[in-house]
Amino acid sequence: MLVKVQKWGNSQGIRLSKEVLAEANILVGDELEIISTKDQLVIKPVRKIRGKYQLQDLVSQIPQDYKPQEEDWGSAVGLEAW
């Protein structure tokens, strides 16, 4: 597949067809890693588990003195089973 680098505002970019994205298992909004060498670009998706956050990053933000406690959410409103 041949594409051209095009100017969009102050940036440049390329468009990838729906078929190319499907073949590479890339969805709109996915993060991509771009590796450049002297005469080549490699574009590959960054695979994260269950969305855009990594569990290790979230856990590392918990303060050391945090003490978990039970929360009272009140009585059931719908068909919840408590």
N, C-alpha and C positions, 0 to 999 in steps of 0.2 A: 504494500500500500504506500503510495506517495502522498505526502502532504506538504504544504508550504507554511513557513513561519510567517505569521501575519501580525500586523501592528493593531493593538486595541488600546486606545488612549495612549498612556505613556509606557505601556508594557507590550511585550511580544508574546505570542502563544501559538499553539497548534491545536487543531480540533481532532478529536478521536471519534471514530464512528461508533455507533451503538454495537455493531458486530465485534469490533476490536475490544471494546470494554467488556462485552459478554464473554468473549474467549479468554480474556485475562482475569475474569471474575472480579471486575472493578465496578463499583456502583457510584453514582453521582454523590459527592460529599465525602467519599473515602479519602484517607490520607495516602499520599504517594511518596515514595523515596526516589530521588533522582540521583543517579551516580553518573558522573561525567568523567570521561577519559579524554585523551588528546583528540580523538576523532569519532567519539561514540557517546550516546546517552543511553542509559538503561533506566527505565521507569518501572517500578514495581510497587504493588500495594503494601502498606504497612498493616500487618495482620494483628488485630487486637481482639481480645476475647470480650464478647458482649458489649460492644460499643466503643465509645471514645476514651474511656477511663481504664487505667491499669490498676488492679487491686493493690499492688505493692505501693503505688504512688499515693493512693487514698489512705491506706493504713499508715504510711509514714507521716501523714499530716495529723494523726491523732496525738494530742498532747500526752506526755509521759504521766502526768498526774490525773488523767481522765479515769473516773470511776463509773462504770456502767450501772444503770439502775432501771428498774421496771417502770414503765410509763402507764398511766391510767388513761385509756382512750375513751372512757365513758361507756354507757350501755349501747347495745346493738341498735342500729338504725334501720337496717334492712334485713337481709337473710344471713347475716354473719353468724357464725357459730363460735362462741367464746368458751 
